């Protein structure tokens, strides 16, 4: 029997899975709490197991022949309908996502949730616009065709859950694959609401499924199922290693968008004020952004001037309830995560790194952490080499461009990079030398859906975004026809 829907701030949310167009319960449940007030339980969600995973993959496999046989334009009709429904529900989705994982409600409402609708529209249209690469050689006419690959498993993390789910599911669906989405157990709500909207949009049963539960249990069972033909994962390198092993076993293409430790390089010729303001902005969302430029690398001659400004901008942050318009600093997602973040800072302090600012829980009982800045002893310090995923930045200096690049490339990560300089030639040269999937010069987080997105090193495998994601979700085929052999 399905579990009763939960009333969360006046919104009805199903705590169950969504499989083959129906709500499916699990006897075991997991608890979801709000980081805005940890005493507040939001609901008990279904904790799927191996049987749930098999059921969801069966639904996706059964729906695949019908969905993949539709033309991109036919699939686009469903996706545009879904985008309209997302647009009509932005305020509700933003409110519940804010309660669930504490990103600022205003930015969810203005930017993050509307981007979900754009993801579906953009991929629906892009799939329709595909122009097969065509050329003649060796007496044959060649064309590259995209064939839908099969059921895709999409696994998402707890930060930006709605945006990431839509960003990853939209290309899979547009390419003709069916989907099983497994959202993170720390923020399960908006995936359940997305399933309601997919249902309302009239997608055929089984084309889109949501399975709730614990990663190591139901997530692991999903990725091990040999019927799954694509795995698209966003999360930590630790989980990626396990998921990648399952993908390798079944010989399934796998993309991984993982953590970051991105450099934020400031040259002496930069607009220091703009750089300092943007550096203080790396604390936004309590630093729980994979792309954040968490390693400030500043040219020695402007270190003090930059630091003074950056600390002044940091002081302007207002920790508070993410639903309030004046708040700029949200709490961390979970007490375990708060303890993890603080553990990094405590170990850095004990090892002799200099804590220049912050380093404490803001208020006992709450999950807010002070914006923290640490000057490490060396580039090998743990605080430099490992992703903290909290409001903790490091400050290092460099003497010249070669040292800047060496420090920037001096971790195993390579998700993004930020460079501030006033010199066009330097912007180009340094932009080319920083090892990262995306480098922003004199800006940050400006995203274009058609650009490739992903990481180097342990920040990931493969690229999503635009045609890259559609290619990933397709089996590319070369069709060669002997010229003159057909009328
Ligand atoms: P996580 O790896 O712990 O979990 C991510 C998802 O994987 C969750 O849904 C979880 O249930 C599932 N999972 C965990 N172990 C699994 C297993 N063995 N098999 C199958 N599924 C499993 O990550 P998190 O703590 O939720 O998210 C934070 C991490 O995500 C950070 O490292 C952050 O940088 C990264 N991230 C990266 C991007 C990007 O685009 N590169 C975007 C957002 C977050």
Boltz pocket constraint, residues with backbone or C-beta under 6 A from the ligand:
constraints:
  - pocket:
      binder: B
      contacts: [[A, 155], [A, 156], [A, 157], [A, 158], [A, 159], [A, 182], [A, 183], [A, 184], [A, 185], [A, 213], [A, 214], [A, 215], [A, 216], [A, 217], [A, 218], [A, 219], [A, 220], [A, 221], [A, 223], [A, 234], [A, 235], [A, 236], [A, 237], [A, 238], [A, 239], [A, 240], [A, 242], [A, 243], [A, 257], [A, 258], [A, 259], [A, 260], [A, 289], [A, 290], [A, 291], [A, 387], [A, 389], [A, 415], [A, 455], [A, 459], [A, 460]]
      max_distance: 6.0
